[in-house]
């Protein structure tokens, strides 16, 4: 599959975030979000952490702390603790200070990512896609999905979701997430040539096809004929981002999904999680 180009979209996301935060009332900063136990202010703090942690680790080569090992479980536990520590410390910051720090750090964060050779090896692999090594364009796209979905958590809490559901901003998020499909289907057996089609509705949605080769699943660059499709999954674009970021439990997801053909082949799709913690 061709690289996904997102680095030019990061400043746009940041500007939309700042406009949103400046418009919020004190009460809106305290509203709960779909992120468990996080209010709007906590998600904004997490976005700030993403800026300063990226600059510290990748720009400055300063890791500070490290997980007990490189295992997926240890990394997730480590990130959960880092996130909790940061949010706890950030409770002393006012909304105005949080917004100011985001405005201060965002441009340098974007400049640094734009300076990377997008085809060179990344320092951090995209683990949720099953990669042990990644290239920078995929790392940057992963950063984009973080920025996009956390801002959308805030927007959902305050009833301003539409701005990020455009073709320009939403499709790259979805396209990045769905690059993990072959990894999530790695243990699913099927005859060579078996085709799964994912259709996500709405302006920012699209169609993705996953096909079984002799020994693996592959996303198709060129669409296969629809009559060859063994299973089709149609997902409401307004909630797709929540399914991929652990905020749409399976019982709720079922109300927004249509499956035709072999329903069993659709099951691994529901495990498509594109966040680490």
Buried (B, 14 or more C-beta within 10 A) or exposed (E): EEEBEBBEBBBEBBEBBBEBBEEBEEEBBBBEBBBEEBBBBBBBBBBBBBBBBBBEBBBEEEEEEEBEEEEEEEBBBBBEEBBEEBBEEBEEBEBEEBBEBBBEBBEBBBEBBEEBEBEEEBEBBBBBBBBEEBBBBBBBBBBBBBBBBBBBBBBBBBEBBEBBBEEEBBBBBBBBBBBBBBBBBEEBEBEEEBBBBBBBBBEBBBEBBBBBEEEEBBBEEEEEEEEEBBBBBBBBBBBBBBBBBBBBEEEEBEEBBEBEBBEEBBEBBBEBBBBBE
